[in-house]
Amino acid sequence: MGDAGVNNPRGIIPLPDGGAWILIDKPAGRTSFDVVAIVRRIIGEKKVGHAGTLDPMATGLLVIGYGKATKLLTGALAGGKTYEATVKLGLSSPTHDTDSKQIETVEMQSFEIDQIASALEQIAAQQKQTPPLVSAIKIKGQPMHKVARQGWWLPRDARAVELNELTLLSFDAEQNSLKIRVSGGGGTYVRAIARDLGTILGVPVALTELRRTEAGKYSVEQAVTLEELHQRWGEFQQKNGIDSDEVTG
């Protein structure tokens, strides 16, 4: 993973040509744009952006760039992203997560861990996905996740994806719940993996937790919470000779 810098507070990585990466451990319940807005207020900088959108329910690593770093945000994710997710079998949701207003628990047969592992192997071998309704992909100018939350269905075409890892970390047969780790390039959706798992097993499924642990060369272990950033930003300014007027200019 990347070097957070021995002379700077954890979570803040200055770039040689100006600006910096700010590695945030995003809390659940906030959009990525919410986080950007909060970071703007904390650091007093208008030019702030993020790389790789996280859904409101998702937690974990969100790479923020400010100043000249905003022009390099796409490159910040080179090498792909890694997630850990908890998937509940027998939970029906049109958006394949627990943020939906239409969630039902369905009676179902019990499964063995070998059946789960076999289904995941089939998904990993496909290297192709139909994007989930809850995604940032735009159709006719509308992000699909906004339309999906309103209860609308939109047609989508399958796309080639780069799925580098799909590992079953644990399976609780009594709770019908499993935890997986997923690594892939841009356009790889954990929701689609959960949906396809349900299709293979013949039961509805939904994500109950989704956490990004890595993005590009950075790890969530290097990240800070928004509260920690607020506490450490002054230290970063002092160590790098940055005054408030320079940042907000």
Helices and strands as residue ranges (DSSP letters): E 12-14, E 20-26, H 32-43, E 48-51, E 59-66, G 67-72, H 73-76, E 81-89, E 91-92, E 104-105, H 113-126, E 128-129, E 138-139, E 142-143, H 144-149, E 159-160, E 163-172, E 177-184, H 190-201, E 205-215, E 218-219, G 220-222, H 226-239, H 244-248
